[in-house]
Amino acid sequence: MLETLTIVYVSAVTVLFFFWAYGIYAFFRDCRRTYVPKFRQMLRGWRSMRTEGDEQELDEHEKQLL
């Protein structure tokens, strides 16, 4: 009886471990495919807004000098 219970327990823990490990893998896969590209797109937007703002400031400064 004890051997059967031990085998069932070890089997159940092994199956649960595989589901747990797959959950962690799926989380990182989803982050890589959804959140990382959106974050990069957001950074590109911020950088483009900053460079446009810098160009406008330079134009205004040149106009003030003339």
C-alpha positions in Angstrom: 0.0 0.0 0.0 2.8 2.4 0.9 4.6 1.8 -2.3 1.5 2.4 -4.4 0.8 5.7 -2.6 4.4 6.7 -3.1 4.3 6.0 -6.8 1.0 7.9 -7.2 2.4 10.9 -5.2 5.7 11.0 -7.2 3.7 10.7 -10.4 1.4 13.5 -9.5 4.2 15.8 -8.4 6.0 15.1 -11.7 2.9 15.9 -13.8 2.3 19.1 -11.8 6.0 20.1 -12.2 5.7 19.9 -16.0 2.6 22.1 -16.1 4.3 24.6 -13.8 7.4 24.6 -16.1 5.3 25.0 -19.2 3.5 27.9 -17.6 6.7 29.7 -17.0 7.8 29.0 -20.5 4.5 30.3 -21.9 4.7 33.5 -19.9 8.2 34.4 -21.2 7.1 33.5 -24.7 4.1 35.8 -24.5 6.2 38.6 -23.1 8.8 38.2 -25.9 6.1 38.2 -28.6 3.8 40.9 -27.2 5.3 43.2 -24.6 8.8 43.5 -25.9 7.8 44.7 -29.4 5.3 47.2 -27.9 7.9 48.5 -25.5 10.4 49.0 -28.4 7.7 50.7 -30.4 7.0 53.0 -27.5 10.7 53.8 -27.2 10.9 54.6 -30.9 8.0 57.0 -30.5 9.6 58.8 -27.6 12.9 59.1 -29.5 11.2 60.5 -32.6 9.2 63.0 -30.5 12.5 64.1 -28.8 14.4 64.5 -32.1 11.5 66.5 -33.6 11.4 68.7 -30.5 15.2 69.2 -30.7 14.9 70.2 -34.4 12.1 72.7 -33.6 14.2 74.2 -30.7 17.2 74.6 -33.1 15.0 76.3 -35.7 13.6 78.7 -33.1 17.1 79.4 -31.8 18.4 80.1 -35.3 15.4 82.5 -35.9 16.2 84.3 -32.7 19.8 84.8 -33.6 18.9 86.3 -37.0 
